[in-house]
């Protein structure tokens, strides 16, 4: 089974995460940041990953530490669950509409962490108390710790919630495609011999 269980505790956050890449989209998520809970639930559901996540952080100061540290832990969990990466499809892509918004997410389980992030929010606003700029910090932490190359492009949109939701649904679907096992692939999918 391609699973991971990670705990991370710092002076700013305490996070426990369990992940099953070969799940059915079941999730139990509590981060004390309701909008982030919603986005991670969508990613899990559309990625068909089973995800259990408990996080506490210094959100009385700011959501930044908690959001970024969850990205770190999720990235480490993906990398751990993939193990030797034998037989994975490696690449994944999803274009996801959410009402007036269209997002494209493309990724490569490459061993080379890189983030291309093209989202131009139409106005500087928060979603309740959540700062949308933290999404880039979350994704940067995620790619740095999963060693995934990730391209996120929102072509257009008006509603900030819809824009971010399309990205997380797309991330789930692209990850599902990339980490899926293809029985035709022998070994790891690279001519280098190592990812």
C-alpha positions as CSV (number, residue, x, y, z in Angstrom):
1,X,0.0,0.0,0.0
2,X,1.2,3.5,-0.9
3,X,0.7,5.2,2.4
4,X,2.4,7.8,4.6
5,X,2.0,8.9,8.1
6,X,3.9,12.1,9.2
7,X,3.9,14.2,12.3
8,X,5.6,17.6,12.5
9,X,5.9,19.8,15.6
10,X,7.5,23.2,15.8
11,X,7.1,26.1,18.1
12,X,4.5,27.5,15.6
13,X,2.6,24.4,14.5
14,X,1.7,20.8,15.3
15,X,0.6,18.7,12.4
16,X,-0.4,15.0,12.0
17,X,-1.2,13.7,8.6
18,X,-2.1,10.2,7.2
19,X,-2.3,9.7,3.4
20,X,-3.3,6.7,1.2
21,X,-2.6,7.3,-2.5
22,X,-4.8,4.3,-3.4
23,X,-7.8,5.4,-1.5
24,X,-11.3,6.4,-2.5
25,X,-11.4,10.1,-1.6
26,X,-12.3,9.8,2.0
27,X,-11.1,12.7,4.2
28,X,-11.1,14.0,7.8
29,X,-9.5,17.4,7.9
30,X,-9.2,19.9,10.7
31,X,-6.7,22.7,10.5
32,X,-8.5,25.6,12.3
33,X,-8.6,27.4,9.0
34,X,-12.1,26.5,7.5
35,X,-11.3,27.7,3.9
36,X,-8.1,25.5,3.8
37,X,-10.1,22.6,5.2
38,X,-12.6,23.0,2.3
39,X,-9.8,23.2,-0.3
40,X,-7.9,20.1,1.0
41,X,-11.2,18.2,1.2
42,X,-11.8,19.0,-2.5
43,X,-8.3,17.9,-3.4
44,X,-8.7,14.6,-1.6
45,X,-12.1,13.9,-3.1
46,X,-11.1,14.6,-6.7
47,X,-7.7,13.0,-6.3
48,X,-9.2,9.8,-4.7
49,X,-6.7,10.0,-1.9
50,X,-7.7,9.2,1.6
51,X,-6.4,12.0,3.8
52,X,-6.6,12.5,7.5
53,X,-5.1,15.8,8.8
54,X,-5.1,17.5,12.2
55,X,-3.2,20.8,12.5
56,X,-2.9,23.4,15.2
57,X,-0.9,26.6,14.8
58,X,-0.4,30.1,15.9
59,X,-3.4,31.4,13.9
60,X,-4.0,34.1,16.5
61,X,-0.9,35.8,14.9
62,X,-1.5,34.8,11.3
63,X,-2.5,31.8,9.2
64,X,0.8,31.8,7.3
65,X,2.8,29.3,9.5
66,X,0.0,26.8,9.5
67,X,-0.8,27.0,5.8
68,X,2.9,26.7,4.8
69,X,3.7,23.9,7.3
70,X,0.7,21.9,6.0
71,X,2.2,22.3,2.5
72,X,5.5,20.9,3.9
73,X,3.9,17.9,5.5
74,X,1.6,17.1,2.6
75,X,4.6,17.3,0.2
76,X,6.7,15.0,2.4
77,X,3.7,12.5,2.6
78,X,3.3,12.4,-1.1
79,X,7.0,11.7,-1.6
80,X,7.0,9.0,1.1
81,X,3.9,7.3,-0.2
82,X,5.3,7.1,-3.7
83,X,8.3,5.1,-2.4
84,X,10.5,4.0,-5.3
85,X,8.0,5.4,-7.9
86,X,8.1,2.2,-10.0
87,X,5.3,2.0,-12.5
88,X,3.8,5.5,-11.9
89,X,2.5,7.5,-14.9
90,X,4.6,10.4,-13.7
91,X,2.8,13.2,-15.5
92,X,-0.7,14.6,-14.7
93,X,-2.8,17.4,-16.1
94,X,-6.3,18.7,-15.4
95,X,-8.3,21.7,-16.7
96,X,-11.1,22.4,-14.3
97,X,-13.9,24.9,-14.7
98,X,-15.6,26.4,-11.7
99,X,-18.5,28.6,-13.0
100,X,-16.8,31.6,-14.6
101,X,-13.3,30.4,-13.8
102,X,-11.0,28.0,-15.7
103,X,-7.8,26.6,-14.1
104,X,-5.1,24.4,-15.5
105,X,-2.9,22.3,-13.4
106,X,0.0,20.3,-14.9
107,X,2.6,18.4,-12.9
108,X,5.6,16.1,-13.2
109,X,6.8,13.8,-10.4
110,X,10.3,14.7,-11.6
111,X,12.5,14.8,-8.5
112,X,13.0,18.5,-9.4
113,X,10.8,20.9,-7.3
114,X,9.6,23.8,-9.3
115,X,6.5,26.0,-9.1
116,X,5.1,28.1,-11.9
117,X,2.2,30.1,-10.4
118,X,0.0,32.3,-12.6
119,X,-3.0,33.5,-10.7
120,X,-4.0,37.2,-10.9
121,X,-6.7,37.7,-8.4
122,X,-9.1,40.4,-9.6
123,X,-9.0,42.4,-6.4
124,X,-7.1,42.4,-3.1
125,X,-9.6,40.8,-0.8
126,X,-9.9,38.1,1.7
127,X,-12.2,35.1,1.8
128,X,-13.7,35.7,5.2
129,X,-10.4,35.9,7.2
130,X,-8.3,33.9,4.7
131,X,-5.6,35.7,2.6
132,X,-5.6,34.2,-0.9
133,X,-1.9,35.0,-1.3
134,X,-1.2,32.1,1.1
135,X,-2.1,29.7,-1.6
136,X,1.2,30.4,-3.4
137,X,3.1,29.8,-0.1
138,X,1.2,26.5,0.4
139,X,2.0,25.3,-3.1
140,X,5.7,26.4,-2.9
141,X,6.1,24.4,0.4
142,X,4.3,21.5,-1.2
143,X,6.5,21.3,-4.3
144,X,9.7,21.9,-2.3
145,X,9.0,18.8,-0.2
146,X,7.4,16.5,-2.7
147,X,10.0,17.2,-5.4
148,X,7.3,17.8,-7.9
149,X,7.3,20.3,-10.8
150,X,4.0,22.1,-10.7
151,X,2.4,24.6,-13.2
152,X,-0.7,26.4,-12.0
153,X,-2.5,28.7,-14.4
154,X,-5.8,30.4,-13.9
155,X,-6.8,31.6,-17.3
156,X,-9.7,33.8,-16.2
157,X,-12.1,34.2,-13.3
158,X,-13.9,36.8,-11.2
159,X,-14.6,35.1,-7.9
160,X,-11.5,34.4,-5.8
161,X,-13.1,31.4,-4.1
162,X,-13.9,29.9,-7.5
163,X,-10.4,30.5,-8.7
164,X,-8.7,28.7,-5.8
165,X,-11.3,25.9,-5.7
166,X,-10.6,25.2,-9.4
167,X,-6.9,25.0,-8.6
168,X,-7.4,22.5,-5.7
169,X,-9.7,20.3,-7.7
170,X,-7.3,20.4,-10.6
171,X,-4.4,19.6,-8.3
172,X,-6.2,16.5,-7.0
173,X,-7.1,15.3,-10.4
174,X,-3.6,15.9,-11.8
175,X,-2.0,14.1,-8.9
176,X,-4.3,11.2,-9.3
177,X,-3.2,10.8,-12.9
178,X,0.5,11.3,-12.2
179,X,0.7,8.8,-9.3
180,X,-1.5,6.2,-10.9
181,X,0.2,2.8,-11.7
182,X,0.5,1.9,-15.3
183,X,1.2,-1.8,-15.6
184,X,3.0,-1.3,-19.0
185,X,5.6,0.8,-17.3
186,X,8.5,-1.3,-16.1
187,X,10.6,0.3,-13.4
188,X,10.6,4.1,-13.0
189,X,9.4,6.3,-15.9
190,X,12.7,8.0,-16.9
191,X,15.6,7.3,-19.3
192,X,18.0,8.5,-16.6
193,X,17.4,5.5,-14.4
194,X,16.6,7.7,-11.4
195,X,14.0,10.3,-10.5
